Amino acid sequence: MPTRFRKVRTLRGSRTYGWGRSGQHRAGGGQGGHGKAGWKRHKWSSVIRYGWTISEKGFKSTNHRTNRTINIGQLKLQMDRLLSEGYAKQSNGKLEVDLRRAGYDKLLGDGRIRTDQPLRVLVEKSSEKATAKIGEAGGEVILPSKGKEE
């Protein structure tokens, strides 16, 4: 049927479109479906009443690696825990910390480091600021070499 002959074209702007004042041509489709149909789209009263949340569009990939980072200030605060769990030890007058085994991927330079106890930190990545701060305190940051697996 051509659009110009449809009933909706002649009744455009009439509010009820010829279906009366109360019923509004109501069947299952008029009430938005039966049961919980449409609760994510047009039946929002139950969502508001029970506090349900609707997830956003798209998906979250489960196949990405999240980098766990630690700042120098946090490293200083967690040193006792790292020593007790075996991720840090004394060697050659320096405190050697293996952040790779502790589960950290990157060392960041926020915070202060003590100068009385030099550190030797083994980590996958390190910011320039963190490397400079540990170097100024008499320590060193050891990054894995590109071609050699440990």
N, C-alpha and C positions, 0 to 999 in steps of 0.2 A: 504494500500500500504506500503510495507516495506520502511524504511527510505533510504536504499541504492539506491532505484530506483527513488526517488523524484527528480524533476528538480532542486531544490535548491542545491542538493548535487553535481550535475555536474557543476553548474554555480557558485559555491562558490568562492568568491574573484573577481567576474567580474564587480562589481560596479552597473551595471544596470540590471543584472539577465535576460537579454533578452527582456526587455520592452522599449528599446530605450533610447535616450538621454534627451528628453524634457518632455514627458508625465509621465513617471514613473508609468504606470499602474494606473492612478489616477481616482478614483471615490470618493464617499463620505468617504470611509474608508481611502483612501490615504491622504485626506486633514484633517483627524482627526475628522471627524464627521461634522454635519451641525449645524449652529447656535453657541450657547454657549457650545456645548458639548466638554468636555475635558479641560475646562479652568482651572481646578485645577491641571491637570496632565501634559498636553503636549502643551497647547496653552498659553504660558507664556507672550507673547507680550502684551496682553490686561491687564494682571495682573500688569506688570511693568508700563504700560502707565497710568493706572488709580489709581495705588497705592493701590489696594486691598490687603488684608492680608488673608493668609490661616491659619486656626487654626491648632495646633499641633495634633498629634494622641492622642487618648484616650478621656477621658471626665473629667469634673470637677464635683465632687460630691457636691450636694447642701444640703447634709444631715450631714454636719459636723459643729461642734461648734467652732467658732474662739474665742480664749482668748483675751480679751481686757486688756492690761497691762498699768500701769502707774508707772513712776519712782518717787522717792521722790522729786527730783528737779522739775518735772512737777507738782507734787501735791502742792508744795509751790507756784508755779506761778499761779495755777488755784484756789487758795484758795478763792479769792474774788468772783469768779464765783460760786463756790460751796456754799459759804455762801448766796449769793443772790438767788440761785435756791432752797435753803432749804436742801441741802445734808450735810451741816455742821452746827453745833450750839455750843454754849458755854454751858458747864455743869461741875460743880464741879471744876472749875479752869482749866479745860482742854478743848481744842477744839476738839469736837467729829465729825469725818468725816465718813459717811456711803458710802463707795465706791461701795457696792453692789447695792444700790439704784441708784447711779450715773451711773451704767452700766459698772463698771470695775470688772474684775475677779481676777487680781493678782497685788500685789504691789512689785515693784522691787527696788533695793537699789542704783541706780545711782543718784548722786546729793548730795546736802547738806541739812540739816534740821536745822531750827532755834532752839536754846536752850531756848529762852525766852518764847516761847509759846509751852508747851507740847501738844502732840497730842494723841488722842485715836481713832484708825483707825479700823473700822469694814470692813473686806474684806474676800473673799472666800479663797485665798491663798496668801502667802507672802514668799519672799525669806529670807534666814537666814540673809543676809547682811542688808536688809531693817528692819527686826525685831530688829537687834542689834543696828542700827543707831537710830531708834525711841526710843528704850529703853535707850540708852545713853543720849538722849535729855530729858529724864524724862517722856516719853509717853509710850504707850502700843499698841500692835496690838492684836485685838480680832478676832480669827478665829471661824467659826461655829463648834459646837461639832458634832461628827460623828453620834450619835444616835438620836439627838434631832433636829426636824425641827422648824424653827422660822417663 
